[in-house]
Amino acid sequence: MRNRAAGRRVVDWAAQIHGRDLEIVREDPGRRGFQVQPKRWAAERTLSWLASHRRLARDYETSPAHSETMICRAMIGIMLRRFTRKGPASRPGPRPLTRFAAS
């Protein structure tokens, strides 16, 4: 029950301080196997984009303001790449295996 009370406090804090609605998505206790949680994928996807930046892979910053600046800088880079690309996003296909001759 303690986790639910803490969750309620976070929801109230987000509403009072930031004026935002926060929804906590909980796992269905009877669920078996993998099931996509609503809207959770959007947050996880964004965090994975940010984690791909070397400076954000670990918590190197000493002040929260500096951490926030590095996150903004990383998101600006992500958005600039998206705005300037010529076509839809694509991944390179598998590269063929090559053998190197022994010297």
CORRAHU-V634035 format. One record per residue. N is the residue number from 1. RES is the residue in three letters. SS is DSSP state (A for helix, B for strand, O for the rest). PSI is psi as a letter, one per 20 degrees, with the letter a starting at -180 (NA if undefined). OMEGA is omega in whole degrees, -180 to 180 (NA if undefined). Layout:
n=N res=RES ss=SS psi=PSI omega=OMEGA
n=N res=RES ss=SS psi=PSI omega=OMEGA
This chain:
n=1 res=MET ss=O psi=h omega=-178
n=2 res=ARG ss=A psi=h omega=180
n=3 res=ASN ss=A psi=h omega=179
n=4 res=ARG ss=A psi=h omega=178
n=5 res=ALA ss=A psi=g omega=178
n=6 res=ALA ss=A psi=h omega=177
n=7 res=GLY ss=A psi=g omega=179
n=8 res=ARG ss=A psi=h omega=178
n=9 res=ARG ss=A psi=h omega=179
n=10 res=VAL ss=A psi=g omega=179
n=11 res=VAL ss=A psi=g omega=178
n=12 res=ASP ss=A psi=g omega=179
n=13 res=TRP ss=A psi=g omega=-180
n=14 res=ALA ss=A psi=h omega=180
n=15 res=ALA ss=A psi=g omega=-176
n=16 res=GLN ss=A psi=g omega=-173
n=17 res=ILE ss=A psi=g omega=-174
n=18 res=HIS ss=A psi=i omega=-179
n=19 res=GLY ss=O psi=k omega=-178
n=20 res=ARG ss=O psi=q omega=174
n=21 res=ASP ss=O psi=p omega=179
n=22 res=LEU ss=O psi=p omega=178
n=23 res=GLU ss=O psi=p omega=178
n=24 res=ILE ss=O psi=p omega=-179
n=25 res=VAL ss=O psi=p omega=-179
n=26 res=ARG ss=O psi=q omega=178
n=27 res=GLU ss=O psi=q omega=176
n=28 res=ASP ss=O psi=p omega=-175
n=29 res=PRO ss=O psi=h omega=-179
n=30 res=GLY ss=O psi=j omega=-176
n=31 res=ARG ss=O psi=q omega=175
n=32 res=ARG ss=O psi=p omega=179
n=33 res=GLY ss=O psi=a omega=-177
n=34 res=PHE ss=O psi=p omega=176
n=35 res=GLN ss=O psi=p omega=-179
n=36 res=VAL ss=O psi=p omega=177
n=37 res=GLN ss=O psi=q omega=-177
n=38 res=PRO ss=O psi=p omega=176
n=39 res=LYS ss=O psi=i omega=-180
n=40 res=ARG ss=A psi=h omega=-178
n=41 res=TRP ss=A psi=h omega=-179
n=42 res=ALA ss=A psi=g omega=180
n=43 res=ALA ss=A psi=g omega=-179
n=44 res=GLU ss=A psi=h omega=179
n=45 res=ARG ss=A psi=g omega=-180
n=46 res=THR ss=A psi=g omega=178
n=47 res=LEU ss=A psi=h omega=178
n=48 res=SER ss=A psi=h omega=175
n=49 res=TRP ss=A psi=g omega=-179
n=50 res=LEU ss=A psi=h omega=-178
n=51 res=ALA ss=A psi=i omega=179
n=52 res=SER ss=O psi=i omega=176
n=53 res=HIS ss=O psi=p omega=-173
n=54 res=ARG ss=A psi=g omega=-176
n=55 res=ARG ss=A psi=h omega=-178
n=56 res=LEU ss=A psi=i omega=-179
n=57 res=ALA ss=O psi=h omega=176
n=58 res=ARG ss=O psi=r omega=-179
n=59 res=ASP ss=O psi=n omega=-178
n=60 res=TYR ss=O psi=h omega=-171
n=61 res=GLU ss=O psi=q omega=-179
n=62 res=THR ss=O psi=h omega=-180
n=63 res=SER ss=O psi=q omega=178
n=64 res=PRO ss=A psi=h omega=180
n=65 res=ALA ss=A psi=h omega=179
n=66 res=HIS ss=A psi=h omega=176
n=67 res=SER ss=A psi=g omega=179
n=68 res=GLU ss=A psi=h omega=178
n=69 res=THR ss=A psi=g omega=180
n=70 res=MET ss=A psi=h omega=177
n=71 res=ILE ss=A psi=g omega=178
n=72 res=CYS ss=A psi=g omega=180
n=73 res=ARG ss=A psi=g omega=179
n=74 res=ALA ss=A psi=g omega=-180
n=75 res=MET ss=A psi=h omega=176
n=76 res=ILE ss=A psi=g omega=178
n=77 res=GLY ss=A psi=g omega=179
n=78 res=ILE ss=A psi=g omega=-178
n=79 res=MET ss=A psi=h omega=177
n=80 res=LEU ss=A psi=g omega=177
n=81 res=ARG ss=A psi=h omega=180
n=82 res=ARG ss=A psi=g omega=-178
n=83 res=PHE ss=A psi=h omega=-174
n=84 res=THR ss=A psi=i omega=-180
n=85 res=ARG ss=O psi=q omega=-172
n=86 res=LYS ss=O psi=h omega=-176
n=87 res=GLY ss=O psi=a omega=179
n=88 res=PRO ss=O psi=q omega=179
n=89 res=ALA ss=O psi=p omega=178
n=90 res=SER ss=O psi=q omega=177
n=91 res=ARG ss=O psi=q omega=176
n=92 res=PRO ss=O psi=q omega=180
n=93 res=GLY ss=O psi=r omega=179
n=94 res=PRO ss=O psi=p omega=179
n=95 res=ARG ss=O psi=q omega=179
n=96 res=PRO ss=O psi=q omega=178
n=97 res=LEU ss=O psi=p omega=177
n=98 res=THR ss=O psi=q omega=178
n=99 res=ARG ss=O psi=p omega=177
n=100 res=PHE ss=O psi=p omega=180
n=101 res=ALA ss=O psi=p omega=178
n=102 res=ALA ss=O psi=p omega=-178
n=103 res=SER ss=O psi=NA omega=NA
